[in-house]
Amino acid sequence: MSNQRANWDTLRSRRVFFGAAAVGTVGTALSFHPRLAQTAWATRSQPAGKQTAHGNSVDNRNDDSEALLKASPLRLELQRPVDSRLLLIEERGIDGCGLFPGSVHVVRNAREVRALSGRLKPGDRLLLAGTDWKEARFTFSGRGLRNAPILVAAQRPGEVVFSGDAGIVFEGQHLVIMDLVFRGVTIHRKGTAVVRLGNGVARPANFCILNRIRIDDCNSPDPADWPNVRAWYLMVRGRDNTVANSVFADMKHYGQMLSASELPDGQLQRLHILNNRFVGRPHLDEKNGYEVIQIGWSGEKARSAASLIEGNIFERCDGEAELITLKASDIVVRHNQFIASQGAVCVRAGNRVLIRGNCFDGRNRARTGGVRLQGWGHVVMDNVFRRLRKPGTYYRWAVSLMAASCENYGDGGDVAGYGRAKDILIAYNRFDACDTRIAVGIYPSPNYPLLPRNIRVIGNVFRDNKRDHSPFDYIAPDPTGELGRTLHSSKNHFHAHPNAGASGDQTKPTRHSKTPTGLDDRPSL
């Protein structure tokens, strides 16, 4: 582990090339986060008061932080380490990494790619040459080895540009796909995916790396198609795959930028989504289905995925209230930045999700949100919620816990509905100049009667202009009183914004019997 850790420390200040013309208007390239190198990162502790969320000091740590995390029901032992081959490639380059000692095959069109599909040997390289791959469509199959994967890459990074009616599929195992650009691919057919990593249950992709890919402005030229023709930028099917250092920009269609909804049969997905940039997801209408990332779906019954979303930037992703939707269990969302995005990280049909060390910065835009939860065993810790304004609905609150329709969804429990939010820890977060705090039991109804239970809110800091010293600005009415009895709040601190004295959390939370004025009390999505 020490060598891997050293590699990540070396890469900390390096910049990654994102293909042709670099990143352009969507911002600067990203560098790897050194914490990704940890093999047993889940149990690593840091000194109190030293942790940050993307350079933003969070001053409310104490010695209880790691103890609380370890005592939680999270199953962090299911996580895998970052693929060491990605570390080698980024540090030493293709020629110096030692992974591709085989033959080099140069191709100039889709026909030549198809001719080599299934024929390359471990360690071989397939290099795409030329600058115009308009209308190119192919499926490439290959079976590399752990120490000798097959490389599929642009001969000159950034020069291979797919456009028009292009679309590609990769299937097999131990493939490394790099430095391809998809710009202006036209989408006309429902169910179109610009790139597929894995091709259904019979032909998945396993142990593959998709690195330095750019998918940009791939839409129908007819705006009438955008809300009606479902499409995806990238679909992933298989296990132990990595999507890293890539850009997904300006998607307008109904569908997801990155969909990994189908979990592998009988195995953990363990997908890693690392250090990517997602930017420009405009809001078209109020329909559900415009997410940026989806992992799992309701038919998976909250099965464990053990996937990781880390080090990414989400900027002006406004497609819908669920920016990321998680419908599987044992997922980690860590050290990401959500910038001026009108949506939230939403756990709808999963359990034991860790959301830690992220920065949710609304930049004072309306309808910018944070985290929304259903299910049990979640931990929301060490995050920064900043300048989140005018949510419009509880779906975009800084933190909200939904009412539910069943007691235990998945994990051998109920097979339909949405599970009760319970046994949840919200600790050591910072809420800075937000219009909202924490809402508990949002949108209860005859169809969603089950209110949250056993919620612990510990050691958070709130800096705003609210006068009450409660972390909760909405608590659903509960005639039984059980919600109030199992809602635990301690060691939270409240500061006037911008510069006023602090006070401890010594008052009981305010209980509200109705939706605050100006909010849309509509049913759950």
Protein Blocks (a to p, Z undefined) as FASTA:
>chain_A
ZZmmmmmmmmmmpccdebehilmjnoccddddfklmpmklmlpccdehkaceehiacfkb
cfklmmmmmmpmbdfklpccddfklmmmmmnojmlnopamcccdddfbfklmmmmgokac
ehiacddedjblghiacdddddddfklccddddfbghkaccehjbddddedehiacehia
cehiacfbghiafbagdedjklccehiacehiacehiacfblklmmmmgcdfbdcedehi
acehiacehiabgcdfbdcfbccehiafkiacehiacehiacfblcehiafbdgdjfklo
opafkiacehiacehiakbmblbacdbehiacehiacehiacddddfbbghiacehiacd
eklpghiafbdcedehiacehiacehiahklpaklgfbdcdddfbfbggjhiafedjddd
ehiacehiacehiabfcdehiaiafklmbccehiadehiacddfbfbdcfbfbdcddfko
mmmmmmccehiacdddfbdcddddfbdcdddfbdcehiacdddZZ
